[in-house]
């Protein structure tokens, strides 16, 4: 295996690991948002920030997934 293939494998592993971490954080945020939404004394600003963070994570996940999945039309 040459150095270029080795670098590609490392990059792929890093991206897959990053994707896994983002999915975990997204899922955890979803649970927190659900619990907070049931609280009648909720901080609306905090909830809004958490939802925005969740959307940012979703965008990052979709971007990484599109990079990892080969283009079938290519």
CHARMM internal coordinates of N, CA and C (Angstrom, degrees):
IC EDIT
DIST 1 N 1 CA 1.4589
DIST 1 CA 1 C 1.5231
ANGL 1 N 1 CA 1 C 108.57
DIST 1 C 2 N 1.3080
ANGL 1 CA 1 C 2 N 117.13
DIHE 1 N 1 CA 1 C 2 N 129.21
DIST 2 N 2 CA 1.4598
ANGL 1 C 2 N 2 CA 118.87
DIHE 1 CA 1 C 2 N 2 CA -179.13
DIST 2 CA 2 C 1.5315
ANGL 2 N 2 CA 2 C 110.69
DIHE 1 C 2 N 2 CA 2 C -86.84
DIST 2 C 3 N 1.3270
ANGL 2 CA 2 C 3 N 114.26
DIHE 2 N 2 CA 2 C 3 N 173.21
DIST 3 N 3 CA 1.4712
ANGL 2 C 3 N 3 CA 119.73
DIHE 2 CA 2 C 3 N 3 CA -176.28
DIST 3 CA 3 C 1.5260
ANGL 3 N 3 CA 3 C 112.45
DIHE 2 C 3 N 3 CA 3 C -62.75
DIST 3 C 4 N 1.3193
ANGL 3 CA 3 C 4 N 116.83
DIHE 3 N 3 CA 3 C 4 N -36.57
DIST 4 N 4 CA 1.4608
ANGL 3 C 4 N 4 CA 120.00
DIHE 3 CA 3 C 4 N 4 CA -179.18
DIST 4 CA 4 C 1.5290
ANGL 4 N 4 CA 4 C 111.05
DIHE 3 C 4 N 4 CA 4 C -64.43
DIST 4 C 5 N 1.3233
ANGL 4 CA 4 C 5 N 118.05
DIHE 4 N 4 CA 4 C 5 N -44.09
DIST 5 N 5 CA 1.4630
ANGL 4 C 5 N 5 CA 121.51
DIHE 4 CA 4 C 5 N 5 CA 177.72
DIST 5 CA 5 C 1.5155
ANGL 5 N 5 CA 5 C 110.57
DIHE 4 C 5 N 5 CA 5 C -64.65
DIST 5 C 6 N 1.3242
ANGL 5 CA 5 C 6 N 115.96
DIHE 5 N 5 CA 5 C 6 N -38.26
DIST 6 N 6 CA 1.4627
ANGL 5 C 6 N 6 CA 121.09
DIHE 5 CA 5 C 6 N 6 CA 179.05
DIST 6 CA 6 C 1.5316
ANGL 6 N 6 CA 6 C 110.47
DIHE 5 C 6 N 6 CA 6 C -63.18
DIST 6 C 7 N 1.3323
ANGL 6 CA 6 C 7 N 116.30
DIHE 6 N 6 CA 6 C 7 N -41.60
DIST 7 N 7 CA 1.4711
ANGL 6 C 7 N 7 CA 120.65
DIHE 6 CA 6 C 7 N 7 CA 178.04
DIST 7 CA 7 C 1.5178
ANGL 7 N 7 CA 7 C 111.11
DIHE 6 C 7 N 7 CA 7 C -65.70
DIST 7 C 8 N 1.3197
ANGL 7 CA 7 C 8 N 117.18
DIHE 7 N 7 CA 7 C 8 N -39.95
DIST 8 N 8 CA 1.4675
ANGL 7 C 8 N 8 CA 121.42
DIHE 7 CA 7 C 8 N 8 CA 178.53
DIST 8 CA 8 C 1.5230
ANGL 8 N 8 CA 8 C 109.71
DIHE 7 C 8 N 8 CA 8 C -62.86
DIST 8 C 9 N 1.3285
ANGL 8 CA 8 C 9 N 116.95
DIHE 8 N 8 CA 8 C 9 N -43.52
DIST 9 N 9 CA 1.4665
ANGL 8 C 9 N 9 CA 120.57
DIHE 8 CA 8 C 9 N 9 CA 178.18
DIST 9 CA 9 C 1.5217
ANGL 9 N 9 CA 9 C 111.50
DIHE 8 C 9 N 9 CA 9 C -61.93
DIST 9 C 10 N 1.3181
ANGL 9 CA 9 C 10 N 117.13
DIHE 9 N 9 CA 9 C 10 N -42.09
DIST 10 N 10 CA 1.4651
ANGL 9 C 10 N 10 CA 120.79
DIHE 9 CA 9 C 10 N 10 CA 178.81
DIST 10 CA 10 C 1.5289
ANGL 10 N 10 CA 10 C 111.14
DIHE 9 C 10 N 10 CA 10 C -65.01
DIST 10 C 11 N 1.3216
ANGL 10 CA 10 C 11 N 116.00
DIHE 10 N 10 CA 10 C 11 N -43.20
DIST 11 N 11 CA 1.4672
ANGL 10 C 11 N 11 CA 119.94
DIHE 10 CA 10 C 11 N 11 CA 178.34
DIST 11 CA 11 C 1.5239
ANGL 11 N 11 CA 11 C 110.94
DIHE 10 C 11 N 11 CA 11 C -62.88
DIST 11 C 12 N 1.3156
ANGL 11 CA 11 C 12 N 116.41
DIHE 11 N 11 CA 11 C 12 N -42.96
DIST 12 N 12 CA 1.4595
ANGL 11 C 12 N 12 CA 120.83
DIHE 11 CA 11 C 12 N 12 CA 178.76
DIST 12 CA 12 C 1.5236
ANGL 12 N 12 CA 12 C 110.54
DIHE 11 C 12 N 12 CA 12 C -61.21
DIST 12 C 13 N 1.3322
ANGL 12 CA 12 C 13 N 116.50
DIHE 12 N 12 CA 12 C 13 N -45.80
DIST 13 N 13 CA 1.4624
ANGL 12 C 13 N 13 CA 120.72
DIHE 12 CA 12 C 13 N 13 CA 178.72
DIST 13 CA 13 C 1.5328
ANGL 13 N 13 CA 13 C 110.79
DIHE 12 C 13 N 13 CA 13 C -60.62
DIST 13 C 14 N 1.3302
ANGL 13 CA 13 C 14 N 116.51
DIHE 13 N 13 CA 13 C 14 N -43.57
DIST 14 N 14 CA 1.4752
ANGL 13 C 14 N 14 CA 120.59
DIHE 13 CA 13 C 14 N 14 CA 179.44
DIST 14 CA 14 C 1.5264
ANGL 14 N 14 CA 14 C 110.75
DIHE 13 C 14 N 14 CA 14 C -61.59
DIST 14 C 15 N 1.3305
ANGL 14 CA 14 C 15 N 116.47
DIHE 14 N 14 CA 14 C 15 N -42.93
DIST 15 N 15 CA 1.4646
ANGL 14 C 15 N 15 CA 120.04
DIHE 14 CA 14 C 15 N 15 CA 179.94
DIST 15 CA 15 C 1.5185
ANGL 15 N 15 CA 15 C 112.14
DIHE 14 C 15 N 15 CA 15 C -66.84
DIST 15 C 16 N 1.3177
ANGL 15 CA 15 C 16 N 116.91
DIHE 15 N 15 CA 15 C 16 N -40.24
DIST 16 N 16 CA 1.4648
ANGL 15 C 16 N 16 CA 120.48
DIHE 15 CA 15 C 16 N 16 CA 178.19
DIST 16 CA 16 C 1.5283
ANGL 16 N 16 CA 16 C 109.84
DIHE 15 C 16 N 16 CA 16 C -65.13
DIST 16 C 17 N 1.3169
ANGL 16 CA 16 C 17 N 116.62
DIHE 16 N 16 CA 16 C 17 N -41.45
DIST 17 N 17 CA 1.4646
ANGL 16 C 17 N 17 CA 120.57
DIHE 16 CA 16 C 17 N 17 CA 178.87
DIST 17 CA 17 C 1.5283
ANGL 17 N 17 CA 17 C 110.68
DIHE 16 C 17 N 17 CA 17 C -66.26
DIST 17 C 18 N 1.3168
ANGL 17 CA 17 C 18 N 117.55
DIHE 17 N 17 CA 17 C 18 N -41.43
DIST 18 N 18 CA 1.4650
ANGL 17 C 18 N 18 CA 121.69
DIHE 17 CA 17 C 18 N 18 CA 177.86
DIST 18 CA 18 C 1.5298
ANGL 18 N 18 CA 18 C 110.19
DIHE 17 C 18 N 18 CA 18 C -62.25
DIST 18 C 19 N 1.3174
ANGL 18 CA 18 C 19 N 116.35
DIHE 18 N 18 CA 18 C 19 N -41.77
DIST 19 N 19 CA 1.4619
ANGL 18 C 19 N 19 CA 121.51
DIHE 18 CA 18 C 19 N 19 CA 177.95
DIST 19 CA 19 C 1.5215
ANGL 19 N 19 CA 19 C 110.69
DIHE 18 C 19 N 19 CA 19 C -61.12
DIST 19 C 20 N 1.3084
ANGL 19 CA 19 C 20 N 116.79
DIHE 19 N 19 CA 19 C 20 N -42.83
DIST 20 N 20 CA 1.4676
ANGL 19 C 20 N 20 CA 121.55
DIHE 19 CA 19 C 20 N 20 CA 178.56
DIST 20 CA 20 C 1.5316
ANGL 20 N 20 CA 20 C 110.65
DIHE 19 C 20 N 20 CA 20 C -61.42
DIST 20 C 21 N 1.3293
ANGL 20 CA 20 C 21 N 116.44
DIHE 20 N 20 CA 20 C 21 N -44.71
DIST 21 N 21 CA 1.4628
ANGL 20 C 21 N 21 CA 120.82
DIHE 20 CA 20 C 21 N 21 CA 179.78
DIST 21 CA 21 C 1.5253
ANGL 21 N 21 CA 21 C 111.83
DIHE 20 C 21 N 21 CA 21 C -64.48
DIST 21 C 22 N 1.3218
ANGL 21 CA 21 C 22 N 116.16
DIHE 21 N 21 CA 21 C 22 N -40.98
DIST 22 N 22 CA 1.4653
ANGL 21 C 22 N 22 CA 119.95
DIHE 21 CA 21 C 22 N 22 CA 178.98
DIST 22 CA 22 C 1.5196
ANGL 22 N 22 CA 22 C 111.12
DIHE 21 C 22 N 22 CA 22 C -64.32
DIST 22 C 23 N 1.3196
ANGL 22 CA 22 C 23 N 116.88
DIHE 22 N 22 CA 22 C 23 N -41.26
DIST 23 N 23 CA 1.4701
ANGL 22 C 23 N 23 CA 120.49
DIHE 22 CA 22 C 23 N 23 CA 178.51
DIST 23 CA 23 C 1.5209
ANGL 23 N 23 CA 23 C 111.54
DIHE 22 C 23 N 23 CA 23 C -63.45
DIST 23 C 24 N 1.3255
ANGL 23 CA 23 C 24 N 116.51
DIHE 23 N 23 CA 23 C 24 N -40.10
DIST 24 N 24 CA 1.4699
ANGL 23 C 24 N 24 CA 120.53
DIHE 23 CA 23 C 24 N 24 CA 178.47
DIST 24 CA 24 C 1.5239
ANGL 24 N 24 CA 24 C 110.05
DIHE 23 C 24 N 24 CA 24 C -64.29
DIST 24 C 25 N 1.3280
ANGL 24 CA 24 C 25 N 116.48
DIHE 24 N 24 CA 24 C 25 N -46.17
DIST 25 N 25 CA 1.4657
ANGL 24 C 25 N 25 CA 119.90
DIHE 24 CA 24 C 25 N 25 CA 179.82
DIST 25 CA 25 C 1.5269
ANGL 25 N 25 CA 25 C 110.73
DIHE 24 C 25 N 25 CA 25 C -63.28
DIST 25 C 26 N 1.3179
ANGL 25 CA 25 C 26 N 117.03
DIHE 25 N 25 CA 25 C 26 N -39.81
DIST 26 N 26 CA 1.4661
ANGL 25 C 26 N 26 CA 121.95
DIHE 25 CA 25 C 26 N 26 CA 179.00
DIST 26 CA 26 C 1.5298
ANGL 26 N 26 CA 26 C 110.15
DIHE 25 C 26 N 26 CA 26 C -62.54
DIST 26 C 27 N 1.3246
ANGL 26 CA 26 C 27 N 116.39
DIHE 26 N 26 CA 26 C 27 N -45.85
DIST 27 N 27 CA 1.4644
ANGL 26 C 27 N 27 CA 120.72
DIHE 26 CA 26 C 27 N 27 CA 179.23
DIST 27 CA 27 C 1.5271
ANGL 27 N 27 CA 27 C 111.09
DIHE 26 C 27 N 27 CA 27 C -63.42
DIST 27 C 28 N 1.3331
ANGL 27 CA 27 C 28 N 116.34
DIHE 27 N 27 CA 27 C 28 N -43.23
DIST 28 N 28 CA 1.4630
ANGL 27 C 28 N 28 CA 120.41
DIHE 27 CA 27 C 28 N 28 CA 179.42
DIST 28 CA 28 C 1.5326
ANGL 28 N 28 CA 28 C 111.27
DIHE 27 C 28 N 28 CA 28 C -62.77
DIST 28 C 29 N 1.3191
ANGL 28 CA 28 C 29 N 116.05
DIHE 28 N 28 CA 28 C 29 N -41.79
DIST 29 N 29 CA 1.4604
ANGL 28 C 29 N 29 CA 119.97
DIHE 28 CA 28 C 29 N 29 CA 178.03
DIST 29 CA 29 C 1.5223
ANGL 29 N 29 CA 29 C 111.13
DIHE 28 C 29 N 29 CA 29 C -63.29
DIST 29 C 30 N 1.3111
ANGL 29 CA 29 C 30 N 116.53
DIHE 29 N 29 CA 29 C 30 N -38.94
DIST 30 N 30 CA 1.4576
ANGL 29 C 30 N 30 CA 121.33
DIHE 29 CA 29 C 30 N 30 CA 178.13
DIST 30 CA 30 C 1.5245
ANGL 30 N 30 CA 30 C 110.26
DIHE 29 C 30 N 30 CA 30 C -59.41
DIST 30 C 31 N 1.3141
ANGL 30 CA 30 C 31 N 116.40
DIHE 30 N 30 CA 30 C 31 N -42.68
DIST 31 N 31 CA 1.4741
ANGL 30 C 31 N 31 CA 120.57
DIHE 30 CA 30 C 31 N 31 CA 178.90
DIST 31 CA 31 C 1.5264
ANGL 31 N 31 CA 31 C 111.41
DIHE 30 C 31 N 31 CA 31 C -65.92
DIST 31 C 32 N 1.3202
ANGL 31 CA 31 C 32 N 116.36
DIHE 31 N 31 CA 31 C 32 N -42.90
DIST 32 N 32 CA 1.4702
ANGL 31 C 32 N 32 CA 120.60
DIHE 31 CA 31 C 32 N 32 CA 179.67
DIST 32 CA 32 C 1.5287
ANGL 32 N 32 CA 32 C 110.04
DIHE 31 C 32 N 32 CA 32 C -63.56
DIST 32 C 33 N 1.3146
ANGL 32 CA 32 C 33 N 116.71
DIHE 32 N 32 CA 32 C 33 N -44.13
DIST 33 N 33 CA 1.4621
ANGL 32 C 33 N 33 CA 121.21
DIHE 32 CA 32 C 33 N 33 CA 179.78
DIST 33 CA 33 C 1.5295
ANGL 33 N 33 CA 33 C 110.27
DIHE 32 C 33 N 33 CA 33 C -62.29
DIST 33 C 34 N 1.3049
ANGL 33 CA 33 C 34 N 116.61
DIHE 33 N 33 CA 33 C 34 N -41.41
DIST 34 N 34 CA 1.4713
ANGL 33 C 34 N 34 CA 120.23
DIHE 33 CA 33 C 34 N 34 CA 178.71
DIST 34 CA 34 C 1.5187
ANGL 34 N 34 CA 34 C 111.26
DIHE 33 C 34 N 34 CA 34 C -62.07
DIST 34 C 35 N 1.3216
ANGL 34 CA 34 C 35 N 116.40
DIHE 34 N 34 CA 34 C 35 N -45.23
DIST 35 N 35 CA 1.4699
ANGL 34 C 35 N 35 CA 119.99
DIHE 34 CA 34 C 35 N 35 CA 179.86
DIST 35 CA 35 C 1.5183
ANGL 35 N 35 CA 35 C 111.33
DIHE 34 C 35 N 35 CA 35 C -65.41
DIST 35 C 36 N 1.3252
ANGL 35 CA 35 C 36 N 116.52
DIHE 35 N 35 CA 35 C 36 N -44.11
DIST 36 N 36 CA 1.4621
ANGL 35 C 36 N 36 CA 120.15
DIHE 35 CA 35 C 36 N 36 CA -179.23
DIST 36 CA 36 C 1.5265
ANGL 36 N 36 CA 36 C 111.72
DIHE 35 C 36 N 36 CA 36 C -65.01
DIST 36 C 37 N 1.3128
ANGL 36 CA 36 C 37 N 116.65
DIHE 36 N 36 CA 36 C 37 N -34.09
DIST 37 N 37 CA 1.4631
ANGL 36 C 37 N 37 CA 120.86
DIHE 36 CA 36 C 37 N 37 CA -179.07
DIST 37 CA 37 C 1.5220
ANGL 37 N 37 CA 37 C 111.98
DIHE 36 C 37 N 37 CA 37 C -64.18
DIST 37 C 38 N 1.3044
ANGL 37 CA 37 C 38 N 117.19
DIHE 37 N 37 CA 37 C 38 N -24.04
DIST 38 N 38 CA 1.4675
ANGL 37 C 38 N 38 CA 121.33
DIHE 37 CA 37 C 38 N 38 CA 179.40
DIST 38 CA 38 C 1.5199
ANGL 38 N 38 CA 38 C 112.49
DIHE 37 C 38 N 38 CA 38 C -83.36
DIST 38 C 39 N 1.3237
ANGL 38 CA 38 C 39 N 117.67
DIHE 38 N 38 CA 38 C 39 N -13.39
DIST 39 N 39 CA 1.4586
ANGL 38 C 39 N 39 CA 122.58
DIHE 38 CA 38 C 39 N 39 CA -178.32
DIST 39 CA 39 C 1.5240
ANGL 39 N 39 CA 39 C 109.67
DIHE 38 C 39 N 39 CA 39 C -81.89
DIST 39 C 40 N 1.3105
ANGL 39 CA 39 C 40 N 116.96
DIHE 39 N 39 CA 39 C 40 N 126.68
DIST 40 N 40 CA 1.4655
ANGL 39 C 40 N 40 CA 120.16
DIHE 39 CA 39 C 40 N 40 CA -179.17
DIST 40 CA 40 C 1.5363
ANGL 40 N 40 CA 40 C 112.17
DIHE 39 C 40 N 40 CA 40 C -74.19
DIST 40 C 41 N 1.3179
ANGL 40 CA 40 C 41 N 116.73
DIHE 40 N 40 CA 40 C 41 N -17.76
DIST 41 N 41 CA 1.4655
ANGL 40 C 41 N 41 CA 121.58
DIHE 40 CA 40 C 41 N 41 CA -179.96
DIST 41 CA 41 C 1.5242
ANGL 41 N 41 CA 41 C 110.52
DIHE 40 C 41 N 41 CA 41 C -103.92
DIST 41 C 42 N 1.2885
ANGL 41 CA 41 C 42 N 115.56
DIHE 41 N 41 CA 41 C 42 N 39.28
DIST 42 N 42 CA 1.4604
ANGL 41 C 42 N 42 CA 120.40
DIHE 41 CA 41 C 42 N 42 CA -174.53
DIST 42 CA 42 C 1.5289
ANGL 42 N 42 CA 42 C 111.71
DIHE 41 C 42 N 42 CA 42 C -74.87
DIST 42 C 43 N 1.2986
ANGL 42 CA 42 C 43 N 114.92
DIHE 42 N 42 CA 42 C 43 N 144.98
DIST 43 N 43 CA 1.4582
ANGL 42 C 43 N 43 CA 122.47
DIHE 42 CA 42 C 43 N 43 CA 172.70
DIST 43 CA 43 C 1.5293
ANGL 43 N 43 CA 43 C 106.54
DIHE 42 C 43 N 43 CA 43 C -85.55
DIST 43 C 44 N 1.3206
ANGL 43 CA 43 C 44 N 116.31
DIHE 43 N 43 CA 43 C 44 N 105.12
DIST 44 N 44 CA 1.4756
ANGL 43 C 44 N 44 CA 121.32
DIHE 43 CA 43 C 44 N 44 CA -175.63
DIST 44 CA 44 C 1.5235
ANGL 44 N 44 CA 44 C 112.17
DIHE 43 C 44 N 44 CA 44 C -60.49
DIST 44 C 45 N 1.3188
ANGL 44 CA 44 C 45 N 116.42
DIHE 44 N 44 CA 44 C 45 N -36.40
DIST 45 N 45 CA 1.4605
ANGL 44 C 45 N 45 CA 120.13
DIHE 44 CA 44 C 45 N 45 CA 179.45
DIST 45 CA 45 C 1.5296
ANGL 45 N 45 CA 45 C 110.53
DIHE 44 C 45 N 45 CA 45 C -65.57
DIST 45 C 46 N 1.3112
ANGL 45 CA 45 C 46 N 115.88
DIHE 45 N 45 CA 45 C 46 N -43.53
DIST 46 N 46 CA 1.4614
ANGL 45 C 46 N 46 CA 119.92
DIHE 45 CA 45 C 46 N 46 CA 178.13
DIST 46 CA 46 C 1.5323
ANGL 46 N 46 CA 46 C 110.16
DIHE 45 C 46 N 46 CA 46 C -61.71
DIST 46 C 47 N 1.3046
ANGL 46 CA 46 C 47 N 116.81
DIHE 46 N 46 CA 46 C 47 N -44.09
DIST 47 N 47 CA 1.4561
ANGL 46 C 47 N 47 CA 121.22
DIHE 46 CA 46 C 47 N 47 CA 179.61
DIST 47 CA 47 C 1.5325
ANGL 47 N 47 CA 47 C 110.91
DIHE 46 C 47 N 47 CA 47 C -61.78
DIST 47 C 48 N 1.3180
ANGL 47 CA 47 C 48 N 115.68
DIHE 47 N 47 CA 47 C 48 N -42.50
DIST 48 N 48 CA 1.4642
ANGL 47 C 48 N 48 CA 120.50
DIHE 47 CA 47 C 48 N 48 CA 179.05
DIST 48 CA 48 C 1.5308
ANGL 48 N 48 CA 48 C 110.77
DIHE 47 C 48 N 48 CA 48 C -62.06
DIST 48 C 49 N 1.3204
ANGL 48 CA 48 C 49 N 116.36
DIHE 48 N 48 CA 48 C 49 N -41.93
DIST 49 N 49 CA 1.4739
ANGL 48 C 49 N 49 CA 120.63
DIHE 48 CA 48 C 49 N 49 CA 179.26
DIST 49 CA 49 C 1.5250
ANGL 49 N 49 CA 49 C 111.32
DIHE 48 C 49 N 49 CA 49 C -64.96
DIST 49 C 50 N 1.3183
ANGL 49 CA 49 C 50 N 116.60
DIHE 49 N 49 CA 49 C 50 N -40.71
DIST 50 N 50 CA 1.4630
ANGL 49 C 50 N 50 CA 120.41
DIHE 49 CA 49 C 50 N 50 CA 178.56
DIST 50 CA 50 C 1.5299
ANGL 50 N 50 CA 50 C 111.05
DIHE 49 C 50 N 50 CA 50 C -64.52
DIST 50 C 51 N 1.3127
ANGL 50 CA 50 C 51 N 116.28
DIHE 50 N 50 CA 50 C 51 N -40.83
DIST 51 N 51 CA 1.4663
ANGL 50 C 51 N 51 CA 119.88
DIHE 50 CA 50 C 51 N 51 CA 178.51
DIST 51 CA 51 C 1.5288
ANGL 51 N 51 CA 51 C 110.89
DIHE 50 C 51 N 51 CA 51 C -65.54
DIST 51 C 52 N 1.3235
ANGL 51 CA 51 C 52 N 116.18
DIHE 51 N 51 CA 51 C 52 N -39.03
DIST 52 N 52 CA 1.4606
ANGL 51 C 52 N 52 CA 119.90
DIHE 51 CA 51 C 52 N 52 CA 177.99
DIST 52 CA 52 C 1.5308
ANGL 52 N 52 CA 52 C 110.37
DIHE 51 C 52 N 52 CA 52 C -64.92
DIST 52 C 53 N 1.3235
ANGL 52 CA 52 C 53 N 116.82
DIHE 52 N 52 CA 52 C 53 N -42.41
DIST 53 N 53 CA 1.4715
ANGL 52 C 53 N 53 CA 120.98
DIHE 52 CA 52 C 53 N 53 CA 177.76
DIST 53 CA 53 C 1.5296
ANGL 53 N 53 CA 53 C 110.06
DIHE 52 C 53 N 53 CA 53 C -61.42
DIST 53 C 54 N 1.3195
ANGL 53 CA 53 C 54 N 116.30
DIHE 53 N 53 CA 53 C 54 N -39.79
DIST 54 N 54 CA 1.4610
ANGL 53 C 54 N 54 CA 120.86
DIHE 53 CA 53 C 54 N 54 CA 179.08
DIST 54 CA 54 C 1.5342
ANGL 54 N 54 CA 54 C 110.58
DIHE 53 C 54 N 54 CA 54 C -62.71
DIST 54 C 55 N 1.3222
ANGL 54 CA 54 C 55 N 117.02
DIHE 54 N 54 CA 54 C 55 N -41.22
DIST 55 N 55 CA 1.4697
ANGL 54 C 55 N 55 CA 120.66
DIHE 54 CA 54 C 55 N 55 CA 177.53
DIST 55 CA 55 C 1.5273
ANGL 55 N 55 CA 55 C 111.93
DIHE 54 C 55 N 55 CA 55 C -65.04
DIST 55 C 56 N 1.3303
ANGL 55 CA 55 C 56 N 116.36
DIHE 55 N 55 CA 55 C 56 N -39.84
DIST 56 N 56 CA 1.4594
ANGL 55 C 56 N 56 CA 120.56
DIHE 55 CA 55 C 56 N 56 CA 177.60
DIST 56 CA 56 C 1.5272
ANGL 56 N 56 CA 56 C 109.57
DIHE 55 C 56 N 56 CA 56 C -62.29
DIST 56 C 57 N 1.3234
ANGL 56 CA 56 C 57 N 116.36
DIHE 56 N 56 CA 56 C 57 N -43.17
DIST 57 N 57 CA 1.4646
ANGL 56 C 57 N 57 CA 120.69
DIHE 56 CA 56 C 57 N 57 CA 178.13
DIST 57 CA 57 C 1.5267
ANGL 57 N 57 CA 57 C 110.88
DIHE 56 C 57 N 57 CA 57 C -61.47
DIST 57 C 58 N 1.3292
ANGL 57 CA 57 C 58 N 115.92
DIHE 57 N 57 CA 57 C 58 N -42.89
DIST 58 N 58 CA 1.4671
ANGL 57 C 58 N 58 CA 120.28
DIHE 57 CA 57 C 58 N 58 CA 179.78
DIST 58 CA 58 C 1.5295
ANGL 58 N 58 CA 58 C 110.55
DIHE 57 C 58 N 58 CA 58 C -60.09
DIST 58 C 59 N 1.3331
ANGL 58 CA 58 C 59 N 116.41
DIHE 58 N 58 CA 58 C 59 N -42.87
DIST 59 N 59 CA 1.4645
ANGL 58 C 59 N 59 CA 120.68
DIHE 58 CA 58 C 59 N 59 CA 177.81
DIST 59 CA 59 C 1.5295
ANGL 59 N 59 CA 59 C 111.28
DIHE 58 C 59 N 59 CA 59 C -62.26
DIST 59 C 60 N 1.3339
ANGL 59 CA 59 C 60 N 116.71
DIHE 59 N 59 CA 59 C 60 N -42.01
DIST 60 N 60 CA 1.4655
ANGL 59 C 60 N 60 CA 120.67
DIHE 59 CA 59 C 60 N 60 CA 178.62
DIST 60 CA 60 C 1.5291
ANGL 60 N 60 CA 60 C 110.72
DIHE 59 C 60 N 60 CA 60 C -64.59
DIST 60 C 61 N 1.3152
ANGL 60 CA 60 C 61 N 116.12
DIHE 60 N 60 CA 60 C 61 N -40.00
DIST 61 N 61 CA 1.4715
ANGL 60 C 61 N 61 CA 120.80
DIHE 60 CA 60 C 61 N 61 CA 178.94
DIST 61 CA 61 C 1.5198
ANGL 61 N 61 CA 61 C 110.10
DIHE 60 C 61 N 61 CA 61 C -62.62
DIST 61 C 62 N 1.3287
ANGL 61 CA 61 C 62 N 116.89
DIHE 61 N 61 CA 61 C 62 N -47.84
DIST 62 N 62 CA 1.4607
ANGL 61 C 62 N 62 CA 120.63
DIHE 61 CA 61 C 62 N 62 CA -179.66
DIST 62 CA 62 C 1.5257
ANGL 62 N 62 CA 62 C 111.68
DIHE 61 C 62 N 62 CA 62 C -62.17
DIST 62 C 63 N 1.3176
ANGL 62 CA 62 C 63 N 117.07
DIHE 62 N 62 CA 62 C 63 N -39.57
DIST 63 N 63 CA 1.4656
ANGL 62 C 63 N 63 CA 120.83
DIHE 62 CA 62 C 63 N 63 CA 178.73
DIST 63 CA 63 C 1.5277
ANGL 63 N 63 CA 63 C 110.82
DIHE 62 C 63 N 63 CA 63 C -64.10
DIST 63 C 64 N 1.3194
ANGL 63 CA 63 C 64 N 116.39
DIHE 63 N 63 CA 63 C 64 N -46.60
DIST 64 N 64 CA 1.4680
ANGL 63 C 64 N 64 CA 120.19
DIHE 63 CA 63 C 64 N 64 CA 179.33
DIST 64 CA 64 C 1.5230
ANGL 64 N 64 CA 64 C 111.33
DIHE 63 C 64 N 64 CA 64 C -64.12
DIST 64 C 65 N 1.3207
ANGL 64 CA 64 C 65 N 116.62
DIHE 64 N 64 CA 64 C 65 N -41.62
DIST 65 N 65 CA 1.4591
ANGL 64 C 65 N 65 CA 120.08
DIHE 64 CA 64 C 65 N 65 CA 178.90
DIST 65 CA 65 C 1.5235
ANGL 65 N 65 CA 65 C 110.84
DIHE 64 C 65 N 65 CA 65 C -61.20
DIST 65 C 66 N 1.3145
ANGL 65 CA 65 C 66 N 116.69
DIHE 65 N 65 CA 65 C 66 N -41.11
DIST 66 N 66 CA 1.4648
ANGL 65 C 66 N 66 CA 119.20
DIHE 65 CA 65 C 66 N 66 CA -179.53
DIST 66 CA 66 C 1.5197
ANGL 66 N 66 CA 66 C 111.39
DIHE 65 C 66 N 66 CA 66 C -67.52
DIST 66 C 67 N 1.3241
ANGL 66 CA 66 C 67 N 117.29
DIHE 66 N 66 CA 66 C 67 N -29.50
DIST 67 N 67 CA 1.4651
ANGL 66 C 67 N 67 CA 120.69
DIHE 66 CA 66 C 67 N 67 CA 176.64
DIST 67 CA 67 C 1.5213
ANGL 67 N 67 CA 67 C 111.32
DIHE 66 C 67 N 67 CA 67 C -73.74
DIST 67 C 68 N 1.3198
ANGL 67 CA 67 C 68 N 116.52
DIHE 67 N 67 CA 67 C 68 N -33.10
DIST 68 N 68 CA 1.4634
ANGL 67 C 68 N 68 CA 120.30
DIHE 67 CA 67 C 68 N 68 CA -176.16
DIST 68 CA 68 C 1.5220
ANGL 68 N 68 CA 68 C 113.59
DIHE 67 C 68 N 68 CA 68 C -83.87
DIST 68 C 69 N 1.3341
ANGL 68 CA 68 C 69 N 116.15
DIHE 68 N 68 CA 68 C 69 N -26.75
DIST 69 N 69 CA 1.4592
ANGL 68 C 69 N 69 CA 119.49
DIHE 68 CA 68 C 69 N 69 CA -178.62
DIST 69 CA 69 C 1.5258
ANGL 69 N 69 CA 69 C 108.01
DIHE 68 C 69 N 69 CA 69 C -89.45
DIST 69 C 70 N 1.3232
ANGL 69 CA 69 C 70 N 117.30
DIHE 69 N 69 CA 69 C 70 N 123.58
DIST 70 N 70 CA 1.4629
ANGL 69 C 70 N 70 CA 119.31
DIHE 69 CA 69 C 70 N 70 CA -178.30
DIST 70 CA 70 C 1.5316
ANGL 70 N 70 CA 70 C 111.25
DIHE 69 C 70 N 70 CA 70 C -64.17
DIST 70 C 71 N 1.3159
ANGL 70 CA 70 C 71 N 115.13
DIHE 70 N 70 CA 70 C 71 N 146.48
DIST 71 N 71 CA 1.4562
ANGL 70 C 71 N 71 CA 121.30
DIHE 70 CA 70 C 71 N 71 CA 177.99
DIST 71 CA 71 C 1.5222
ANGL 71 N 71 CA 71 C 109.25
DIHE 70 C 71 N 71 CA 71 C -72.41
DIST 71 C 72 N 1.3007
ANGL 71 CA 71 C 72 N 117.02
DIHE 71 N 71 CA 71 C 72 N 114.54
DIST 72 N 72 CA 1.4539
ANGL 71 C 72 N 72 CA 121.20
DIHE 71 CA 71 C 72 N 72 CA -176.24
DIST 72 CA 72 C 1.5181
ANGL 72 N 72 CA 72 C 113.14
DIHE 71 C 72 N 72 CA 72 C -70.58
DIST 72 C 73 N 1.3305
ANGL 72 CA 72 C 73 N 117.19
DIHE 72 N 72 CA 72 C 73 N -21.30
DIST 73 N 73 CA 1.4625
ANGL 72 C 73 N 73 CA 120.70
DIHE 72 CA 72 C 73 N 73 CA 179.42
DIST 73 CA 73 C 1.5251
ANGL 73 N 73 CA 73 C 112.83
DIHE 72 C 73 N 73 CA 73 C -85.09
DIST 73 C 74 N 1.3045
ANGL 73 CA 73 C 74 N 116.73
DIHE 73 N 73 CA 73 C 74 N -8.84
DIST 74 N 74 CA 1.4730
ANGL 73 C 74 N 74 CA 120.27
DIHE 73 CA 73 C 74 N 74 CA -176.79
DIST 74 CA 74 C 1.5142
ANGL 74 N 74 CA 74 C 111.48
DIHE 73 C 74 N 74 CA 74 C -71.86
END
COOR INIT
IC SEED 1 N 1 CA 1 C
IC BUILD
